[in-house]
Amino acid sequence: MRRIFIMGATSGIGLAVAERLAAEGHTIGIAGRKDEVMKNLVAKYPGNVKWEHIDITKDDAPDRMRSLIKKMGGMDVYFHISGIGYENDALLPSKEIATMQTNVVGFTRMVDAAFRYFRDKCGGTGQIAAITSVAGTNGLGHIAAYSASKKFQQTYLRALDQLATIQKLDIRFTDIRPGWIRTPLLDAGQNYPMIMQLPYAVPRILRAMRRRARVAVVDWRWNMLVGLWRLVPNALWVKIPMPVNSLASSRQAAINAAEATSGNARPDTTA
Ligand SMILES: NC(=O)c1ccc[n+]([C@@H]2O[C@H](COP(=O)([O-])OP(=O)(O)OC[C@H]3O[C@@H](n4cnc5c(N)ncnc54)[C@H](OP(=O)(O)O)[C@@H]3O)[C@@H](O)[C@H]2O)c1
């Protein structure tokens, strides 16, 4: 049983991951801004779930992280799931900058704090896992800040991996890159290509975390697609419109909305 800190455990992927790990009996520390969601999970698993209100865009986030680690009795894995993203063809500064504040500044703040914890308090041993995205593998015009922020995360993890090796630390890094997953992050009124449901995606995400894969694309179809993306020369890439989604019918939109919420509560245990 490992002690796993889940940053961003109040919705979508993070909540489904937390539910599953808590049910398996791991000691988990859950963090985010939606206190009620966290209190409900603690009430369901009072023995092994601890929580803390953490906003990763705030300076006090690393102090709050240390406080939660104390409640957990230590940390073996830091799992960073928090993230936001918008389609923003208008390039509204509020959306582009908020994305950078959360996915770049907040990410760096928390991942660095986890690195220092493993270096200074655990004899240089531990695991830092993060959900980045296939969107980080190339620049995507409709979600420019999001795709660039995910690229930053991927490069930053790679840099810290090298730093850990230079400093002779046994810290493992796991960069999990899913394709689209139906969660509240996505617009319920839209359809997305090759979308996965949480009960399908979460076991694959957890498998990557457990086997401490350095990089894992979820799932195999997305792995093939990003492999193809890499072969496209830049001069051609910028000419591809690359739609992110298409309008769903009102009936499909209702199904999408229901799937986003029901998937949170019922991660599949069979996959
Ligand atoms: N859904 C997809 O298609 C998809 C695909 C690839 C990658 N991802 C990535 O997976 C991660 C989770 O996404 P999701 O789809 O599960 O979205 P979601 O349902 O919207 O969940 C986002 C999580 O991030 C947390 N968060 C956002 N801002 C935060 C802040 N300032 N401080 C602390 N926590 C914050 C939220 O918690 P609070 O609001 O409680 O703070 C929530 O728990 C994101 O990094 C996303 O980029 C998603």
The ligand as an ORCA input file, in Angstrom:
! r2SCAN-3c Opt
* xyz 0 1
  N     -10.664     15.414    -20.103
  C      -9.789     15.307    -21.092
  O     -10.141     15.104    -22.263
  C      -8.313     15.391    -20.800
  C      -7.426     14.881    -21.758
  C      -6.060     14.959    -21.516
  C      -5.597     15.524    -20.354
  N      -6.482     16.014    -19.427
  C      -5.935     16.618    -18.219
  O      -6.383     15.891    -17.097
  C      -6.435     16.747    -15.965
  C      -7.791     16.615    -15.290
  O      -8.775     17.035    -16.186
  P     -10.296     16.595    -16.115
  O     -10.697     16.295    -17.510
  O     -10.502     15.589    -15.055
  O     -10.970     18.009    -15.748
  P     -11.935     18.476    -14.581
  O     -13.024     17.494    -14.365
  O     -12.301     19.879    -14.922
  O     -10.982     18.471    -13.282
  C      -9.972     19.424    -13.137
  C      -9.334     19.271    -11.755
  O      -8.300     20.274    -11.654
  C      -8.449     20.941    -10.422
  N      -7.975     22.318    -10.508
  C      -8.227     23.237    -11.468
  N      -7.687     24.431    -11.114
  C      -7.087     24.235     -9.913
  C      -6.385     25.079     -9.009
  N      -6.170     26.393     -9.265
  N      -5.911     24.570     -7.862
  C      -6.119     23.263     -7.569
  N      -6.762     22.404     -8.375
  C      -7.254     22.895     -9.524
  C      -9.950     20.909    -10.137
  O     -10.152     21.032     -8.746
  P     -10.858     22.305     -8.017
  O     -11.749     22.974     -9.004
  O     -11.544     21.706     -6.830
  O      -9.720     23.164     -7.612
  C     -10.323     19.510    -10.622
  O     -10.125     18.568     -9.586
  C      -6.129     18.153    -16.469
  O      -4.779     18.443    -16.232
  C      -6.390     18.041    -17.962
  O      -5.625     18.957    -18.683
  C      -7.831     15.952    -19.634
*
